[in-house]
């Protein structure tokens, strides 16, 4: 039986199916799937930020994502770096 420690919204049966699908993939397929899921999550986060801040342009959305994910200090450093690039 699968350990449900990492999820609260998936039945044990569905979790077992998911785990079996992951196990059936090659290493390359697992990496590709993980990268695709990561990109999907980033896209969803960017969309959520844009909805909350409709006045933000794409650069401001990206900066807010960096702030929320990595902290204000890195976001400020990134903002300075981005301004230097222009």
C-alpha positions in Angstrom: 0.0 0.0 0.0 1.3 3.5 -0.9 2.3 6.0 1.8 -0.1 9.0 1.7 2.3 11.3 3.6 2.8 13.7 0.7 -0.8 14.2 -0.4 -4.2 14.7 1.1 -6.4 14.8 -2.0 -5.5 11.5 -3.7 -7.0 8.2 -2.8 -4.6 5.4 -2.0 -5.7 3.5 -5.2 -5.1 6.5 -7.4 -1.7 7.1 -5.7 -0.7 3.5 -6.4 -1.6 3.9 -10.1 0.4 7.1 -10.2 3.4 5.4 -8.6 3.2 2.5 -11.0 3.1 4.9 -14.0 6.2 6.7 -12.7 8.0 3.3 -12.2 7.2 2.2 -15.7 8.9 5.3 -17.2 12.5 5.4 -18.3 14.8 7.8 -16.5 14.7 10.2 -19.4 10.9 10.1 -19.4 10.7 10.8 -15.6 13.1 13.8 -16.0 11.1 15.1 -19.0 7.8 14.7 -17.0 9.3 16.4 -13.9 10.5 19.3 -16.0 7.1 19.6 -17.7 5.3 19.6 -14.4 7.7 22.2 -13.0 7.1 24.5 -16.0 3.3 24.0 -15.6 3.5 25.0 -11.9 5.6 28.1 -12.8 3.1 29.1 -15.5 0.2 28.7 -13.0 2.1 30.8 -10.4 2.8 33.5 -13.0 -0.9 33.5 -14.0 -2.0 33.8 -10.4 0.3 36.7 -9.8 -1.0 38.4 -13.0 -4.6 37.9 -11.8 -3.8 39.4 -8.4 -1.9 42.3 -10.0 -3.6 43.2 -13.3 -1.5 46.4 -13.5 1.8 44.4 -13.6 3.6 43.9 -16.9 5.4 40.6 -17.6 8.7 41.8 -16.0 6.9 42.8 -12.8 5.1 39.4 -12.7 8.5 37.7 -13.0 10.0 39.9 -10.3 7.1 39.2 -7.9 7.5 35.4 -8.6 11.2 35.7 -7.7 10.3 37.6 -4.5 7.6 35.1 -3.4 9.8 32.1 -4.3 13.3 33.2 -3.3 12.8 36.3 -1.1 13.0 40.0 -1.3 16.8 40.3 -1.3 17.2 38.1 -4.4 14.3 39.9 -6.1 16.0 43.2 -5.4 19.3 41.9 -6.7 17.6 40.5 -9.8 15.8 43.9 -10.4 19.2 45.7 -10.3 20.8 43.2 -12.6 17.8 43.4 -15.1 18.1 47.2 -15.1 21.8 47.0 -15.9 21.1 44.7 -18.8 18.9 47.4 -20.5 
